[in-house]
Amino acid sequence: MSLFTLRKDIQTLGGYRICNRADRNYWVYDERGRVVGVASAKVIERSIEKGYINEEEARRILEYLERRFRRR
């Protein structure tokens, strides 16, 4: 058995179990349990409100979304 073993939303690392279940509605995980995407806009909203995403980054996100939805 390897040091790092995965089962759906639970990973074992050095004997400690780390569960992503509480966050699975907010993030997309790869087969190794790493975050590879955002599953909910709420994550972006909270990050902006709490200042984790600065105003410049928030504007870049807005510009991207505007370009993305103009194509449709």
C-alpha positions as CSV (number, residue, x, y, z in Angstrom):
1,M,0.0,0.0,0.0
2,S,1.4,3.4,-0.9
3,L,1.7,6.3,1.5
4,F,-1.0,8.2,-0.4
5,T,-4.2,6.3,-1.1
6,L,-7.5,7.8,-2.4
7,R,-11.1,6.6,-2.2
8,K,-13.7,8.9,-3.8
9,D,-13.7,11.9,-1.5
10,I,-11.3,10.6,1.2
11,Q,-7.6,10.5,1.0
12,T,-5.1,8.9,3.4
13,L,-1.7,10.5,3.9
14,G,0.7,9.0,6.4
15,G,-2.1,7.4,8.3
16,Y,-4.2,10.5,8.6
17,R,-7.6,10.6,6.9
18,I,-8.4,13.9,5.1
19,C,-12.0,14.2,3.9
20,N,-13.0,16.6,1.2
21,R,-16.7,15.9,1.7
22,A,-17.5,19.3,3.4
23,D,-15.9,21.2,0.4
24,R,-17.0,18.9,-2.5
25,N,-19.9,21.3,-3.4
26,Y,-17.4,24.2,-3.8
27,W,-14.4,22.6,-5.5
28,V,-13.6,20.1,-8.3
29,Y,-11.0,17.5,-7.4
30,D,-8.8,15.3,-9.6
31,E,-8.1,11.6,-8.9
32,R,-5.3,12.5,-6.4
33,G,-7.6,14.8,-4.3
34,R,-6.1,18.1,-5.6
35,V,-8.3,21.0,-6.4
36,V,-8.5,21.5,-10.1
37,G,-11.6,23.8,-10.4
38,V,-14.3,25.8,-8.8
39,A,-17.7,24.1,-8.6
40,S,-19.7,27.0,-7.1
41,A,-19.8,30.8,-7.7
42,K,-20.1,31.2,-3.9
43,V,-16.4,30.5,-3.6
44,I,-15.6,33.5,-5.8
45,E,-18.1,35.7,-4.1
46,R,-16.7,34.9,-0.6
47,S,-13.2,35.4,-1.8
48,I,-13.9,38.8,-3.1
49,E,-15.9,39.8,-0.1
50,K,-13.2,38.7,2.4
51,G,-10.4,40.3,0.3
52,Y,-8.7,37.1,-0.8
53,I,-9.2,38.3,-4.4
54,N,-8.1,41.9,-4.9
55,E,-10.0,44.4,-7.0
56,E,-7.7,43.9,-10.0
57,E,-8.2,40.1,-10.0
58,A,-11.9,40.6,-9.5
59,R,-12.0,42.9,-12.6
60,R,-10.1,40.3,-14.6
61,I,-12.6,37.6,-13.6
62,L,-15.4,40.0,-14.6
63,E,-13.8,40.7,-18.0
64,Y,-13.3,37.0,-18.7
65,L,-16.9,36.3,-17.9
66,E,-18.1,39.1,-20.1
67,R,-16.0,37.9,-23.0
68,R,-17.2,34.3,-22.4
69,F,-20.9,35.2,-22.4
70,R,-20.7,37.6,-25.3
71,R,-19.8,34.7,-27.6
72,R,-23.1,32.9,-27.0
